[in-house]
Amino acid sequence: MTRLQLSGRIESDHIASVQSATSDCCDRKILDLSEVTLVDLVAVRFLMSCEDEGVELVQCPPYVREWILRERADGECSGKTDN
């Protein structure tokens, strides 16, 4: 298991570092977001992709979780056609 605790701001220029830290061959990966204070759109989309790949997000701040849910919903809506 790999558990990475993130803190402070997560911005687009931090994504590569987080990817590198979680790129081992471990079956279970966890990102602990309990000390995260601010994220940008790129970080939210990165966290969404992490979840899609099976990474567990624990202690996710409510506003981040809500933003992830909205991004997922927007993605689903934009993928639909009115045929």
Summary of the structure (lengths in Angstrom):
residues: 83
radius of gyration: 13.5
end to end distance: 45.6
largest distance: 45.6
contacts: 204
relative contact order: 0.19
helix: 47%
strand: 28%
